[in-house]
Amino acid sequence: MTLLSHDIIKALLRTEKSTLYEPKAKYLFLVDKTANKIQIKRAVEEIYKVKVKAVNTLVSCGKLKKVRYQLGRTPDSKKAIVTVKEGQKISGATV
């Protein structure tokens, strides 16, 4: 099954930690768990019209949480740190 660009890139994460990456031309995205680095690179280039230099990914495992008298679980997520070529920028708009 092939994923569309907007299915791969879920959101541009704007957190305090992700703003530290921006002077280095790095942006943090929430991505689909099944997407690989090549798919993420193509999706970012297609959506934001920039040239991608590198993609690093990380998977955050969900945690157990107590919900009233039961155990609940937060979902797993995958994030991508995308480095764009020098002189290029991604606007602050979310997908």
DOKE-325346 format. One record per residue: residue number from 1; residue in three letters; x, y negated, z of N, C-alpha, C in turn. Coordinates in steps of 0.02 Angstrom, whole numbers, plus 32768, in hexadecimal, padded with zeros to 4 digits. Atoms other than C-alpha are relative to their C-alpha. Layout:
N
+-----+------+------+------+------+------+------+------+------+------+------+
:  nr : rest :  n_u :  n_v :  n_w : ca_u : ca_v : ca_w :  c_u :  c_v :  c_w :
+-----+------+------+------+------+------+------+------+------+------+------+
: NUM :  ala :    X :    Y :    Z :    X :    Y :    Z :    X :    Y :    Z :
...
+-----+------+------+------+------+------+------+------+------+------+------+
REM end
This chain:
95
+-----+------+------+------+------+------+------+------+------+------+------+
:  nr : rest :  n_u :  n_v :  n_w : ca_u : ca_v : ca_w :  c_u :  c_v :  c_w :
+-----+------+------+------+------+------+------+------+------+------+------+
:   1 :  met : 802A : 803B : 8000 : 8000 : 8000 : 8000 : 802D : 7FC2 : 8000 :
:   2 :  thr : 7FD9 : 803D : 8005 : 8044 : 7F57 : 7FCF : 7FDE : 7FC7 : 8026 :
:   3 :  leu : 801B : 8037 : 7FD8 : 802F : 7EC1 : 8041 : 8008 : 7FBF : 7FDA :
:   4 :  leu : 7FFB : 8042 : 801D : 800B : 7E11 : 8005 : 8029 : 7FD3 : 802E :
:   5 :  ser : 7FD5 : 802D : 7FDA : 8078 : 7D80 : 803E : 7FDE : 7FE6 : 803F :
:   6 :  his : 8024 : 801B : 7FC6 : 7FF2 : 7D3A : 80B2 : 7FEF : 8037 : 8032 :
:   7 :  asp : 8009 : 7FC9 : 7FD1 : 7FDB : 7DE7 : 80FF : 8041 : 800E : 8026 :
:   8 :  ile : 7FBF : 7FF4 : 7FE0 : 8095 : 7DF5 : 8125 : 8010 : 7FCA : 8033 :
:   9 :  ile : 7FF2 : 8038 : 7FD4 : 80AE : 7D47 : 8171 : 7FC0 : 7FED : 8024 :
:  10 :  lys : 803D : 8010 : 7FDA : 802E : 7D31 : 81FC : 8000 : 7FB8 : 8019 :
:  11 :  ala : 7FFE : 8043 : 7FE5 : 806A : 7C8E : 8249 : 8048 : 7FE8 : 8006 :
:  12 :  leu : 7FC1 : 8020 : 7FF1 : 80FA : 7C15 : 825A : 7FFE : 7FEF : 804A :
:  13 :  leu : 8002 : 8009 : 7FB7 : 8122 : 7C19 : 8314 : 8022 : 7FBF : 8013 :
:  14 :  arg : 7FE6 : 8041 : 7FE9 : 8139 : 7B6D : 8362 : 8003 : 8003 : 804C :
:  15 :  thr : 7FF6 : 7FFC : 7FB8 : 817C : 7B8E : 8410 : 803D : 7FD6 : 8012 :
:  16 :  glu : 7FC6 : 8027 : 7FEA : 81FE : 7B34 : 8477 : 8041 : 8021 : 7FEA :
:  17 :  lys : 7FC4 : 7FDD : 8014 : 827D : 7BBA : 8451 : 800A : 7FFE : 7FB4 :
:  18 :  ser : 7FF9 : 8000 : 8049 : 8258 : 7BBC : 8396 : 8016 : 7FBC : 7FE5 :
:  19 :  thr : 7FEA : 8042 : 8017 : 8276 : 7B00 : 8389 : 804C : 7FF7 : 8006 :
:  20 :  leu : 7FB7 : 8002 : 7FFB : 832B : 7B1F : 83BD : 8021 : 8019 : 7FC0 :
:  21 :  tyr : 7FE5 : 7FE5 : 803E : 8343 : 7B7E : 8319 : 7FFE : 7FCF : 7FC6 :
:  22 :  glu : 800D : 802B : 803A : 8305 : 7AF3 : 82A6 : 803C : 7FD6 : 7FE9 :
:  23 :  pro : 7FC6 : 8025 : 801A : 83A4 : 7A88 : 82A1 : 8030 : 802D : 7FD9 :
:  24 :  lys : 7FD5 : 7FD0 : 8024 : 83FD : 7B26 : 8262 : 7FDC : 801C : 7FC3 :
:  25 :  ala : 8028 : 7FEA : 8039 : 8378 : 7B3B : 81D9 : 7FE5 : 8047 : 800A :
:  26 :  lys : 801D : 7FBF : 7FF1 : 832D : 7BD4 : 8230 : 7FB9 : 7FF5 : 801A :
:  27 :  tyr : 8046 : 8005 : 7FED : 8272 : 7BF0 : 8247 : 7FE8 : 8043 : 8019 :
:  28 :  leu : 801A : 7FC3 : 7FE1 : 8213 : 7C6F : 82AF : 7FB9 : 800D : 7FE8 :
:  29 :  phe : 8041 : 7FEC : 801A : 817F : 7CCC : 8263 : 7FE6 : 803E : 8024 :
:  30 :  leu : 8021 : 7FC3 : 7FEA : 8102 : 7D4A : 82A5 : 7FEE : 8025 : 7FC1 :
:  31 :  val : 800A : 7FDB : 803E : 80FC : 7DD2 : 8221 : 7FDD : 8043 : 800C :
:  32 :  asp : 8020 : 7FBE : 7FFC : 80A3 : 7E76 : 81FB : 8033 : 8034 : 8018 :
:  33 :  lys : 7FD3 : 7FCF : 7FE3 : 80EC : 7F0A : 8259 : 801F : 802F : 7FCC :
:  34 :  thr : 7FE8 : 7FD1 : 8032 : 8101 : 7F72 : 81BB : 802C : 7FDF : 7FCB :
:  35 :  ala : 7FD9 : 8024 : 8033 : 815A : 7EEB : 8154 : 804B : 8007 : 800C :
:  36 :  asn : 7FB7 : 7FFD : 7FFA : 8214 : 7EFC : 812F : 801E : 7FBC : 7FEE :
:  37 :  lys : 7FDF : 8040 : 8009 : 8295 : 7E72 : 8119 : 7FF9 : 7FE5 : 7FB8 :
:  38 :  ile : 8007 : 8015 : 8045 : 8287 : 7E6E : 805B : 7FBB : 7FE3 : 7FF3 :
:  39 :  gln : 8044 : 8019 : 8008 : 81CA : 7E59 : 8061 : 7FF7 : 7FBD : 8024 :
:  40 :  ile : 8005 : 803F : 7FDA : 81DA : 7DD0 : 80E5 : 8022 : 7FC8 : 7FD9 :
:  41 :  lys : 7FDC : 8033 : 8027 : 825A : 7D73 : 807B : 7FD7 : 7FE9 : 7FC4 :
:  42 :  arg : 8029 : 8012 : 803B : 81EC : 7D79 : 7FDF : 7FC2 : 7FD8 : 8014 :
:  43 :  ala : 803D : 8022 : 7FEA : 8152 : 7D43 : 8041 : 800E : 7FB7 : 8015 :
:  44 :  val : 7FEE : 8044 : 7FEA : 81A8 : 7CAB : 8090 : 8012 : 7FD5 : 7FC3 :
:  45 :  glu : 7FEE : 8026 : 803C : 81F1 : 7C76 : 7FE8 : 7FC2 : 7FEE : 7FD7 :
:  46 :  glu : 803D : 800D : 8027 : 8146 : 7C85 : 7F95 : 7FD3 : 7FCE : 8022 :
:  47 :  ile : 802F : 802B : 7FDC : 80E0 : 7C2D : 801C : 801D : 7FBA : 8009 :
:  48 :  tyr : 7FE4 : 8040 : 7FEE : 8158 : 7BA1 : 804E : 802D : 7FE1 : 7FCA :
:  49 :  lys : 7FD8 : 801A : 8038 : 81B8 : 7B8B : 7FA8 : 8046 : 7FEA : 8015 :
:  50 :  val : 7FBB : 800C : 7FEB : 8265 : 7B94 : 7FF8 : 802A : 803E : 7FEE :
:  51 :  lys : 7FD2 : 7FC8 : 800B : 82FE : 7C02 : 7FDB : 8017 : 801B : 8043 :
:  52 :  val : 7FEF : 7FE1 : 7FC1 : 831D : 7C7D : 8068 : 8047 : 801C : 7FFC :
:  53 :  lys : 7FBB : 7FE9 : 7FFC : 83D1 : 7CA0 : 809A : 8005 : 8043 : 8025 :
:  54 :  ala : 7FFD : 7FC2 : 7FD8 : 83B5 : 7D28 : 811F : 7FC0 : 8009 : 8028 :
:  55 :  val : 803A : 7FEE : 7FD7 : 832D : 7D82 : 8180 : 8017 : 8030 : 8037 :
:  56 :  asn : 7FF3 : 7FD3 : 7FC7 : 8342 : 7DCE : 822E : 7FBC : 800F : 8020 :
:  57 :  thr : 8041 : 7FED : 7FE2 : 82B3 : 7E2E : 827F : 800A : 801C : 8046 :
:  58 :  leu : 8000 : 7FE1 : 7FBE : 8288 : 7E64 : 832F : 7FB9 : 8016 : 8010 :
:  59 :  val : 8041 : 7FE5 : 7FED : 81FC : 7ECD : 8376 : 7FF8 : 7FF9 : 804C :
:  60 :  ser : 800F : 8007 : 7FB8 : 81AE : 7E9F : 841E : 7FCC : 8034 : 8012 :
:  61 :  cys : 802E : 7FCD : 7FEB : 815D : 7F32 : 8473 : 7FCC : 7FE2 : 802F :
:  62 :  gly : 8035 : 8017 : 7FD4 : 80B6 : 7F16 : 84CA : 800D : 8014 : 8047 :
:  63 :  lys : 7FF5 : 7FF3 : 7FB9 : 80B2 : 7F11 : 8586 : 7FC0 : 8018 : 8021 :
:  64 :  leu : 803A : 7FEB : 7FD8 : 8040 : 7F64 : 8604 : 7FEA : 7FC6 : 802C :
:  65 :  lys : 801D : 8035 : 7FD7 : 7FCD : 7EE7 : 865A : 7FC6 : 801D : 8027 :
:  66 :  lys : 8038 : 7FEA : 7FD8 : 7F50 : 7EFF : 86E4 : 7FC4 : 7FD3 : 7FF0 :
:  67 :  val : 803D : 8024 : 8010 : 7EA1 : 7ECC : 86AE : 7FCB : 8019 : 8031 :
:  68 :  arg : 802D : 7FEE : 7FC9 : 7E30 : 7ECE : 8746 : 8019 : 8040 : 8021 :
:  69 :  tyr : 7FEC : 7FC2 : 7FDF : 7E39 : 7F84 : 8780 : 801D : 8033 : 7FD0 :
:  70 :  gln : 7FE6 : 7FD3 : 8033 : 7E7D : 7FCF : 86E0 : 8043 : 7FE6 : 7FE6 :
:  71 :  leu : 7FC3 : 8015 : 8022 : 7F20 : 7FCD : 8683 : 7FEF : 7FED : 7FB9 :
:  72 :  gly : 8008 : 8016 : 8045 : 7F20 : 7F6C : 85E0 : 8044 : 7FFB : 7FE0 :
:  73 :  arg : 7FC0 : 8004 : 8023 : 7FA5 : 7F55 : 855D : 7FFE : 7FC7 : 7FCD :
:  74 :  thr : 7FFB : 8034 : 8033 : 7FDD : 7EBF : 84F7 : 801A : 8021 : 7FC0 :
:  75 :  pro : 7FEC : 7FDF : 803E : 7FFA : 7EE6 : 843F : 804B : 7FF6 : 7FF0 :
:  76 :  asp : 7FBC : 8007 : 801A : 80A4 : 7F05 : 83EF : 8001 : 7FCA : 7FCB :
:  77 :  ser : 7FFB : 8033 : 8034 : 80E2 : 7E7B : 837D : 8045 : 8002 : 7FE0 :
:  78 :  lys : 7FC0 : 8004 : 8024 : 816A : 7E5E : 82FD : 800B : 7FB8 : 7FED :
:  79 :  lys : 7FEE : 8045 : 8010 : 81C4 : 7DB9 : 82E5 : 803B : 8001 : 7FCF :
:  80 :  ala : 7FC9 : 8006 : 8030 : 823A : 7D7F : 825C : 801F : 7FBB : 8007 :
:  81 :  ile : 7FDB : 803E : 7FFF : 82C0 : 7CFA : 8268 : 801B : 7FF7 : 7FB9 :
:  82 :  val : 7FF0 : 800B : 8046 : 82D1 : 7CB4 : 81B8 : 802F : 7FC4 : 7FFA :
:  83 :  thr : 7FD0 : 8036 : 800C : 8369 : 7C4C : 8186 : 7FF7 : 7FE9 : 7FB7 :
:  84 :  val : 8006 : 801A : 8044 : 834D : 7BDA : 80F0 : 8041 : 7FDF : 7FEB :
:  85 :  lys : 7FC2 : 801E : 801B : 83D5 : 7B93 : 807F : 8006 : 7FB8 : 8015 :
:  86 :  glu : 7FF2 : 8044 : 7FE9 : 8426 : 7AED : 80AC : 7FD9 : 7FCD : 7FD8 :
:  87 :  gly : 8025 : 8036 : 8020 : 83C1 : 7A51 : 8087 : 7FB6 : 800E : 7FF6 :
:  88 :  gln : 8046 : 7FEF : 8007 : 831A : 7AAB : 8087 : 7FDE : 8003 : 8044 :
:  89 :  lys : 8026 : 8003 : 7FC2 : 8290 : 7A9E : 8109 : 7FBC : 8020 : 7FF5 :
:  90 :  ile : 8044 : 7FE6 : 8001 : 81EC : 7AF2 : 8133 : 7FD5 : 7FCF : 8027 :
:  91 :  ser : 802B : 802F : 7FDE : 815E : 7A7E : 815F : 7FDE : 8022 : 803C :
:  92 :  gly : 801E : 7FE6 : 7FC3 : 8103 : 7A93 : 8206 : 7FBC : 8020 : 7FF8 :
:  93 :  ala : 8043 : 7FE2 : 800B : 8063 : 7AD6 : 81B7 : 8002 : 804A : 800E :
:  94 :  thr : 8005 : 7FB8 : 7FF4 : 802C : 7B82 : 81EF : 7FDD : 8021 : 7FC5 :
:  95 :  val : 801E : 7FDA : 8036 : 7FF3 : 7C0A : 8179 : 7FB7 : 8009 : 800B :
+-----+------+------+------+------+------+------+------+------+------+------+
REM end
